[in-house]
């Protein structure tokens, strides 16, 4: 009984940690997209309808990604921005975040978790 239950218990704990880590990266991607969307050049958007991000948009997005890794922080696992793009047709900002979680799961799973976030740009 113990030979079967112990590996199942360990597997369920590891899957829970992986799901929590993936959730942190997703949260960071969503919040980073919102932060980048707030860095739209409003005057240019109002005049042309085209989304043009200010130069500080990437830094702002990275700051939000870094600040939203409470679970990963104690393991010294950083969340980085790997992509920042604008879709002019749908008026959205897309951010891709990644974290190397090999410190949490050495040899068990793919060491990288990659998630994307999207934010709609609107002018009120």
N, C-alpha and C positions, 0 to 999 in steps of 0.2 A: 504494500500500500504506500509506504513512504517513498519507494523508488519511483512511483508514478506521480504522487502528489507534490513532492518537493520540486521537480523540474517544472511542473505546471504552475506552481506558486511563483517561482522565480520568473518564468516567462510572463505571467500576468503582471508582475511588478515592473518588469522591463518595458512591456508594451505600454503600461500606464505612464512611465517616465518619457517614453518616446512620444506619446500622444500629447503630453504636457509641453514638451520641447517644441513639437510642431505647432501647437497652439500659440506658443510665445512668438514664434517666427511669423505666423500668420497675423497676429495682433500687431507686431512691429511693422509688417508690410502695409496693413490697412492704415495705421496711424501715420506712417511715413508718406503714404499717398495723400492723405488729408493735409499733412504739413506742406508737401510740395505744391498741392493745389492752391494753398493760401499764398504762395509766392508767385502768382501770375501777375504779369505786368498789366494792371487794370486799364490804364489809359490805352495801351495797344489793343487789348481785348475789346474795349468799348468802341474804339475807332474802326477796327478791322474785323472783329469777330474771331480773330486768330489767337490761339493760346501761345503765349511766349513766356517762358519761365524766367524769372530773375536769376542772376548768377548765384545767389545764395540758396536757391531751391535745393540743390543736392546736399549742401551742408545741413540745412534745416531737416531734410528727410533723414539723413544719417543720425542727427541728434535725437530724433524721435525713435528711430530704430534702436539706438544704443540705450535709451532711457527706458525701454519697455521690455527688458529681458530679466525680470526679477528672478525667475526660476533658474535661468542660465548664468546669471551674474556670479553667484558664489562659486561656480565651477570655472570661472574666468573664460567663459565662452561668449564671444562677441557676435552680434548680429550685424552684418554688413549689407549695404546697398549694392546690388550687383547690376541693377538696371533702372533707368529712369527715362520714360518716354511719354510723349503726348500724342493722342489720337485726335486730330483736328476734326474728323467727321463726327465723332460721338462726343467731342468736347470733354474728354477724360484724360486724367493723368494716371499712368501705370508705374508702379514701383515694384521691383523684384528684390527680395531680401533672402539672404542665405546665412546659415550658421553651421560651422563644423562641430558636430557633436561627438566626435570620436573620444573625447574625454569621458563622456557618459557611457558610451557603448563600445569599448575597444573590441574590435573584431566581430561584433554582432550584426550591425546594420551598416548601410551606406553612411559614411561619415558626414554627409551634407544633407541638410534640410533646406529646401528652396520653396518659397511661397511668394505669391504675387498679391498686390493690393491695388485697388482702383478707386479713384475719387472723381466725381463729376464736377466740372467747373461751371458755375452759374454766376450771373451778375444780378444783384438786387438793387 
